[in-house]
Amino acid sequence: MRVVVTGSSTGMGKAIAKKYLKEGHQVFGLDQKDATIEHEHYIHYVCDVSDAKSLPEIEDINILVNNAGVQSMENMRDIDVNLRGVMHCTNRYGLQPSIRAILNQASVSAHNGAEFPEYVASKGGVLSYTKWTAKEIAQYGAVANSISFGGVITQLNAPVMQDGKMWDEIMSMTPLKKWATVDEAAEWVYFLTVVNKSMTAQDVIVDNGEMYNHRFVW
């Protein structure tokens, strides 16, 4: 299948793109950074998902993974990338007859509100927009869902992981005493977009029990 993964140069996005490639799919990566994946079935585009005019023309996409996101805490950039970016990419690649699955990155913070206000608002919007999307693409027999990860081991989260005091406090409020890896995240994304053909308009929370945490530590 033909797959678009946004935010594909680092972290979860890179792991997700590599998972699809491993399973034999054609992957188109979108990111503000240059490509960090070399594969014969990978094509990379440097663009900004918050700018609809910068998105490349890619036809007949079967799977769209709206993964790109920021936690900027300034100038409403979170809203522009995390929410408007999802809407722009969905309009460009998802609302068409070839689509089979769309998966949007939400966040456990969209449920418990335990993070920066702009970030929380952007991810809460993703939950609602996913339901709208599911209704729109049902006519094509396609599914649309979101996934809400809690803590994931990425470079973005390095500051808190490397701070012993903060890390201990986070783990004290996380029942399974761990965060997910990017490879585990990629497995969830793959399941929800390839294996799953019946669940739609839903959000899946993958957070090691973090939903019980109502205090944001950073």
N, C-alpha and C positions, 0 to 999 in steps of 0.2 A: 504494500500500500504506500501511498504518497503522504508523508507526514510533515507538518510544520511544527517546529518546537521553538518557541521564543525564549530569549535569555539562555542560549545554548552554549555559550563560551565557558561558563564556569559553574561550579556547584551542582545543584540539582538538575539544572537544564542540560548541562554537559552529560551527566549520568543518564538522563532520560533519552537524549539523542543517541548515545552509545548503545543503550538497550534496544532501541528500535533497529539500529544498524546490525546489531548482533543477531537479531531475529529475521534479518533479510529484507527490511523495508528501505525505501528511498526517503531520506531525511533532508529537509530544507531548514537550516538554522538561521534564526534572526537574532541579532545582538548588536549593541553599540560597539562592542569590542570585536577585534579580528578573530578569525577562526582558530580554535585550538584542537580541532578534530581533523585528522587526515584519513579519509576513507573514500573509496571510489563511488560510493552511493550517497555521499554527503556533499551538499552545496550550501555555501554560507553567504549570507547577505548582511552587510553592515548597515543598520538602520535604527531608527528610534520609533518604537511602537506607539508612543504618545503622539506622533506626527503621522497622520493617515497618509499624507502625500509622499512620505518617504518609504512606504511599504512596497516591496517589489511585486510585480505581477507573476503569480504562480497559479497555474490552472489545475483544476480537477483534484483538489486536495481531499483526501479521505479521512485523515485524522488531524485535528488541531489541538495542540497543547499550549495553552496560554500560561506560560510559566514565568515570563519576565516580571520582575518586581523590584521595588526599591523601598528603602526605609530612610527617607531623606530628612524628615522633620523640618522642611523649609519650603516656602513658596508653593505649597500644595502639590509638590512633585509626586507625592504618593498617589494622589487622586488621578493625576495625568497619566502616570505609567500603570499603576495597579488596576485602575478601573477603566479609564478611557482607552488605555492600550488594549485591554481585553475586548472592549467594544469595537475598536478599529479593526483588530485582527479578525474578529468574528465576522464583521461585515465583509471584509475582503476575502477571507478564505473559507468561512464556515457556512454561510447562508446560501448554499447551492446544492444541486442534486447529487454530486459525487460524495458529499460528506457522509461519514458513517459514525463518527464520534468526536465530541469536543469535551475537553477537560480543562477546567479553570482552577488556578491555584488560589484558594481562599486562605484561611488561617484560623487556628483555634482562637486567635484574638478577636475574630469576627463574632465569636460566640460569647466569650467572657469579658470582652472589652479591656483586657489587661495589657495594654500597650499604648504607644503614642497615638493621640487622637486622630491625626490625619491618616495614619496607617490603618487603624481600626475601622474608620469610616470607609476607606477604600475597599477593604476586604469584605466589609458588610455589604457594600454595593455589589460585589462579585456574587455573593450568595443569591441576591434577588435577580441579578441579570442572568445568572445561570438558569433559573427557572423560566424566565422569558425565552431564553435561547432554546431550551428543551421543547417548548411549545412550537417554536418556529420551525425546527428541523425534524419534528416528528413526521411531517408529511413525506420526508425522504427515508423514513424507517431508521433514522439516526438517533443516537442518545447524546445527551449533554448533562454532565455532572460537574461538581466541584469537589476538591479535596482540601481538607483543613489539617495541615501538619502542625504539630507543636514544634518543639526544638528539633533542629536537624543539624548534624555536624557539618558545617561549611565554613569557608574562610570568612564569610560575612559575620558569623557568630564567634569568631576567634576571640574578640575582646572579652566576652563574658566567660568563654570556656577557659581562658588563660588566667582569669582572676579567681584564685582559690576560694576566697570568701563568698563571692557571688555564686560560683559554681556549686559550692556546698549548700548554699541557701536554696538554689533552684532544685537540686537533687532531693533536698529534704521535703519538698512539696510535690515531687514527681513519684508516684507510686512504684513504677518499674525501675526507677533509679538510673535512667539512661535516656539518651536522645537517639533518634533514628539516623541511620547513615544515608548518604545520597543514593547508594545502590538499592537499599530497601525502598526508598521513595520511588525510584524508577520502576521497581517491580509493581508497586501499587498503581502507578500511572498506566503501565502497560496492561495490567489486568482490567482496569476500568475502561480502557479504550479499545482493546482487542478482544479479550475474553468476554467481557460483559456486553450483552446485546439486549438486555431487557430492563435494567435499572436506568431510570432517567429522572432528571429534575431533583436529584438528591445531592446531599453533601456528606462526605465520608470523613470522619474525624480520626486521625492517626497521630496520637500525641503521648503515648506511654502513660496515660492517665492524667495528663497536664490540665484537663478541663476542671479538675478539682482545685487548681491553683487560681486564686482570685487576686493574687498580688504579683505585679510585674516587676521583675528584678533586672536592672541594667545599670 
